[in-house]
Amino acid sequence: MRRPYDRWKRLLDVLGALLVLIVGAPLMALVALVVLVAHGRPVLFRHKRPGLHGELFEMVKFRTMRHPDPDRGLVTDAERLTPIGRWLRASSLDELPEFWNVLRGEMSVVGPRPHLVQYLDLYSPEQARRHDVRPGITGLAQVRGRNALEWHAKFAHDVEYVDRRSFLLDLRILLATVWVVVSRQGISAPGAATWHEFTGNPPAQSPAGEPDPAYRR
């Protein structure tokens, strides 16, 4: 359901993205040079992600990993993630190109993070409501634990944002994001270089402890 704030939110997104892209251009150029030296070409990582109403768009970020190369033992995220990449992720500088996605109307500054396309068929109907708004660069889940959260908690925060979104909540999330980035909280999931893959929701249990046949993913 659209809200009056959504129209103002889009205007604020455009103004904010323009400000970051113009003022931050020298910093982005420096980061691009560092990535080029450390990782080679391409400097940007481009990947299809679900956006508003699940429609796909191409998200852009600075590249933080080496290309897969089984001969060199570069297969998993942990093997491919470089020290420069870890620093970019910890500082969230790898996210700066996403403001171009905001300007294009594919993302918002604040909203649920866009996850992988293959997760679309794994969401419950309630979890799928996270696509009722544009995905964001930061969001409620990012300031409440980031990648350290379990998937069900992330999705619960995403849906909470959909239901509660407002200018005041966005402002609170932006202020909290500064602290999360500075303190480097929740950069990766416990026991993972980045995060654990979402493999779907467990079957609902009947009172007898057996999977509920009426459960639908």
C-alpha positions in Angstrom: 0.0 0.0 0.0 1.4 3.4 -1.0 1.7 6.1 1.6 1.9 9.9 1.2 5.5 9.7 2.4 6.5 7.5 -0.5 6.3 10.4 -2.9 8.4 12.6 -0.7 10.8 9.7 0.0 11.5 9.4 -3.8 12.3 13.1 -4.0 14.6 12.9 -0.9 16.3 9.8 -2.5 17.0 11.7 -5.7 18.4 14.7 -3.9 20.5 12.6 -1.5 21.9 10.4 -4.4 22.8 13.5 -6.4 24.6 15.0 -3.3 26.6 11.8 -2.6 27.5 11.3 -6.3 28.7 14.9 -6.7 30.4 15.5 -3.4 31.7 11.9 -3.1 33.1 11.8 -6.7 36.7 12.3 -5.7 36.4 9.6 -3.0 34.7 7.2 -5.5 37.5 7.8 -8.0 40.1 7.0 -5.4 38.3 3.8 -4.4 38.0 2.8 -8.0 41.8 3.3 -8.4 42.5 1.1 -5.4 40.2 -1.6 -6.6 41.8 -1.5 -10.1 45.3 -1.9 -8.6 44.2 -4.6 -6.1 41.8 -6.6 -8.2 42.2 -5.5 -11.8 39.3 -5.1 -14.2 36.4 -4.8 -13.9 36.3 -2.3 -11.1 32.5 -2.6 -10.6 30.6 -5.7 -9.6 27.3 -5.9 -11.4 24.6 -8.4 -10.4 20.9 -8.9 -11.0 18.8 -8.4 -7.9 15.0 -8.2 -7.2 13.7 -4.7 -6.6 10.3 -3.2 -6.2 7.6 -5.9 -6.7 10.4 -8.4 -7.3 11.3 -6.8 -10.7 15.0 -7.4 -11.5 17.6 -4.7 -11.9 21.3 -4.6 -12.1 22.9 -3.5 -8.9 26.4 -2.0 -9.0 29.1 -2.1 -6.3 32.9 -1.9 -6.1 34.4 -5.3 -6.6 35.7 -6.9 -3.4 36.7 -10.3 -4.6 39.0 -11.9 -7.0 37.6 -13.8 -10.0 36.9 -17.5 -9.4 40.0 -19.6 -10.3 39.9 -23.2 -9.1 43.5 -23.7 -10.3 44.6 -21.1 -7.8 42.3 -22.2 -5.1 40.0 -19.3 -5.5 36.5 -20.9 -5.2 34.7 -19.9 -2.0 33.9 -16.4 -0.8 36.6 -16.7 1.9 39.2 -17.6 -0.6 38.2 -14.9 -3.1 37.8 -12.0 -0.6 40.9 -9.9 -0.5 42.2 -7.7 2.4 41.3 -4.6 0.4 37.8 -6.2 -0.2 37.4 -6.8 3.6 38.3 -3.2 4.2 35.8 -1.9 1.6 33.1 -4.1 3.1 33.9 -3.0 6.7 33.8 0.6 5.7 30.8 0.2 3.4 32.7 2.1 0.7 31.9 -0.8 -1.7 28.3 0.4 -1.6 28.9 3.9 -2.9 28.0 3.1 -6.6 24.6 2.0 -5.5 23.6 5.6 -5.2 23.5 5.4 -9.0 20.8 2.8 -8.6 19.0 5.2 -6.3 19.1 7.9 -8.8 17.7 5.6 -11.5 14.8 4.7 -9.2 15.8 1.1 -8.8 16.8 1.5 -5.1 16.1 3.8 -2.2 18.6 5.1 0.3 16.7 3.3 3.1 14.8 0.0 2.6 15.3 -3.8 2.8 18.6 -4.9 1.3 18.2 -6.5 -2.2 19.1 -10.2 -1.9 19.8 -12.9 -4.5 17.3 -13.7 -7.3 17.3 -17.4 -6.3 15.8 -16.5 -3.0 12.5 -15.3 -4.5 10.9 -18.7 -4.6 12.0 -19.5 -1.1 10.3 -16.6 0.7 7.1 -17.2 2.7 4.2 -14.8 1.6 4.9 -12.7 4.7 8.7 -12.5 3.9 7.9 -11.6 0.2 6.3 -8.4 1.4 9.8 -6.9 1.7 9.4 -6.3 -2.0 6.5 -3.9 -1.5 9.0 -1.1 -1.3 12.2 -0.3 -3.1 15.3 -2.1 -1.7 17.7 0.1 0.2 21.4 0.8 0.6 20.8 0.6 4.4 17.8 -0.6 6.3 16.3 -1.6 9.6 18.0 -5.1 9.5 21.4 -3.4 8.8 21.2 -1.3 12.0 19.9 -4.2 14.1 22.6 -6.7 13.4 23.5 -6.6 9.7 25.0 -9.9 8.5 25.2 -11.3 12.1 21.4 -11.7 12.1 19.7 -15.0 11.3 17.7 -14.9 8.0 14.3 -15.0 9.8 15.3 -12.0 11.9 16.4 -10.0 8.8 13.2 -10.7 7.0 11.1 -9.8 10.1 12.9 -6.4 10.3 12.4 -5.9 6.6 8.6 -6.4 6.8 8.5 -4.2 9.9 10.1 -1.4 7.9 7.5 -1.9 5.1 4.7 -1.4 7.7 6.3 1.4 9.7 8.2 3.4 7.0 8.2 7.2 7.7 10.5 10.1 7.4 11.4 9.9 11.1 12.2 6.2 10.9 14.4 6.7 7.9 16.2 9.5 9.7 16.8 7.2 12.7 18.1 4.4 10.5 20.5 6.8 8.7 21.9 8.1 12.0 22.2 4.5 13.3 24.0 3.4 10.1 26.8 5.9 10.8 27.4 4.2 14.1 27.2 0.7 12.7 29.7 1.5 10.0 32.1 3.2 12.3 31.9 0.4 14.9 32.1 -2.2 12.1 29.3 -4.3 13.6 27.9 -7.3 11.9 30.2 -7.2 8.8 29.9 -10.9 8.3 27.8 -13.8 9.6 29.4 -16.0 12.3 31.6 -18.6 10.7 31.3 -17.1 7.2 33.4 -14.7 5.2 30.3 -12.8 4.1 26.9 -14.5 5.0 25.3 -17.9 5.0 23.1 -18.8 2.0 19.4 -18.7 2.6 18.0 -22.1 1.8 14.3 -21.6 2.7 12.1 -21.8 5.7 11.8 -24.9 7.8 8.5 -26.8 7.5 5.8 -25.7 10.0 5.3 -28.2 12.8 2.0 -29.7 13.8 1.2 -30.2 17.5 2.5 -33.8 17.2 5.8 -32.4 16.1 5.4 -33.6 12.5 5.6 -31.2 9.4 2.2 -29.6 8.9 0.8 -30.8 5.5 -1.1 -27.5 5.2 2.1 -25.5 5.3 3.0 -23.6 2.2 6.3 -21.9 1.6 
